[in-house]
Amino acid sequence: VNLFTELARFVAAYEVFGQGTLIVAASGNESDRPKFEIAVAPPAAVTGIVAVSALEQTPQGLRVADFATNQADLAAPGVDIVSAEAGTSGLVSMSGTSMATPHVAGVAALWAQRQMEMTGRVEHLSLLAQLVASGTREGLVADSEEDDVGTGLVQAPLT
């Protein structure tokens, strides 16, 4: 895969579909904590795209996964997530920021539904702001850095 070709295609799609569309993307799995941390990878690095980091459960609480890149906007569970296994009818446990991203996308849909119920329409910038502001540091280990988890663990709107 040629990264620059893929990025050019992504930018073209973003220009056409980006207006009014909320894009949620995995931040990347290139870090190897505590040895080194890598910044968020494309396409999540693009302004206006919600970059998602992965959290794992520890006895002390949720913490950013060792593989997760930093500079995320939000975080969600991303370690040992049970999912459908490709090419089979079975299930598999997987880890990665791409396993955390569907959690955030699902919560974004709930925020969009709430906006629709309250105002009769969904406004892109308002949805983006509500989603990112929904993050909470409650339940995260005390030394969780904003650079690693963004605003924190994504939260669905209260009904």
C-alpha positions in Angstrom: 0.0 0.0 0.0 1.4 3.4 -1.0 0.7 5.7 1.9 0.7 8.9 -0.1 -1.7 7.5 -2.7 -4.0 6.3 0.0 -3.8 9.7 1.8 -4.5 11.5 -1.5 -7.6 9.3 -2.0 -8.7 10.0 1.6 -8.3 13.7 1.2 -10.4 13.7 -1.9 -13.1 11.7 -0.2 -12.9 14.0 2.8 -13.4 17.1 0.6 -16.5 15.6 -1.0 -18.1 13.9 2.0 -16.5 15.6 4.9 -19.0 18.4 5.2 -21.6 17.2 7.6 -20.1 13.8 8.1 -18.4 12.8 11.3 -15.4 10.6 10.7 -14.1 8.5 13.6 -10.7 6.8 13.1 -8.3 4.6 15.0 -5.3 6.5 16.2 -2.8 3.7 15.4 -0.9 0.9 17.2 2.7 2.0 16.6 3.7 2.8 20.2 5.5 0.3 22.5 5.1 1.8 26.0 7.1 2.4 28.1 10.0 2.3 25.6 8.6 4.8 23.1 5.3 6.6 22.0 4.3 7.5 18.5 1.9 10.3 17.6 -1.5 9.6 16.1 -1.3 8.2 12.6 -3.2 9.2 9.4 -6.1 9.4 8.7 -6.8 10.1 12.4 -4.3 12.9 12.4 -6.4 15.0 10.0 -8.1 18.0 11.7 -11.8 17.3 12.2 -11.5 13.6 12.4 -12.0 12.0 15.8 -8.8 10.1 16.8 -9.5 7.1 19.1 -7.1 5.6 21.5 -7.4 2.1 23.1 -7.9 1.5 26.8 -7.2 -1.7 28.8 -8.5 -2.8 32.2 -5.9 -3.1 35.0 -6.5 -3.7 38.7 -6.0 0.1 39.2 -8.5 1.1 36.5 -8.5 1.8 32.8 -5.2 2.9 31.3 -4.0 3.6 27.7 -2.9 0.4 26.0 0.9 0.0 25.5 0.5 -0.1 21.7 -1.8 3.0 21.5 -0.4 6.2 19.9 -0.8 9.5 21.7 -2.6 12.7 20.7 -6.0 11.1 20.6 -9.3 12.9 21.0 -11.1 10.2 22.9 -10.6 6.7 24.3 -12.6 3.5 24.5 -12.0 -0.1 25.4 -9.6 -1.7 22.9 -7.9 -4.7 24.5 -9.3 -8.3 24.3 -12.5 -7.2 22.5 -14.6 -10.1 21.2 -15.5 -9.7 17.6 -16.7 -11.8 14.6 -13.8 -13.7 13.0 -13.4 -12.9 9.3 -14.0 -15.9 7.0 -15.7 -18.0 9.7 -18.8 -18.1 11.8 -16.8 -17.9 15.0 -15.6 -15.2 17.4 -12.1 -14.0 18.1 -10.6 -11.7 20.8 -8.6 -8.9 19.3 -6.8 -5.8 20.5 -6.1 -2.4 18.9 -7.2 1.1 18.4 -9.4 -0.3 15.6 -11.2 -2.3 18.2 -11.8 0.8 20.3 -13.1 2.9 17.3 -16.4 1.1 16.9 -17.3 2.0 20.5 -16.8 5.7 19.8 -18.6 5.5 16.4 -21.6 3.8 18.2 -21.7 6.5 20.9 -21.5 9.2 18.1 -24.6 7.7 16.6 -26.4 8.0 20.0 -25.3 11.6 20.2 -26.6 12.2 16.7 -29.9 10.6 17.6 -30.2 12.8 20.6 -29.5 15.9 18.5 -32.2 14.8 16.0 -34.7 14.3 18.8 -33.9 17.7 20.5 -33.5 19.9 17.4 -34.9 18.0 14.4 -31.5 17.9 12.7 -27.9 16.9 13.2 -25.2 19.6 13.1 -21.8 18.3 12.3 -19.7 20.7 14.4 -22.1 20.4 17.4 -22.0 16.6 17.1 -18.2 16.7 17.1 -18.1 19.0 20.1 -20.6 16.9 22.1 -18.8 13.7 21.3 -15.4 14.9 22.3 -16.8 16.7 25.4 -18.4 13.5 26.5 -15.1 12.0 27.6 -14.5 11.4 31.2 -11.4 10.6 33.3 -13.5 8.8 35.8 -12.3 5.2 36.0 -8.9 6.0 34.4 -5.7 5.3 36.3 -4.5 8.5 38.1 -1.5 9.0 35.9 -3.5 9.0 32.6 -2.2 11.9 30.4 -4.6 13.9 28.3 -2.2 13.4 25.4 -2.8 9.7 25.6 -6.6 9.6 26.2 -7.9 12.9 24.9 -10.9 14.0 27.0 -11.1 10.5 28.4 -13.4 7.5 28.1 -16.3 8.2 25.6 -19.7 8.5 27.2 -23.2 8.0 25.7 -25.8 10.7 26.3 -28.1 10.3 29.3 -31.6 9.5 28.2 
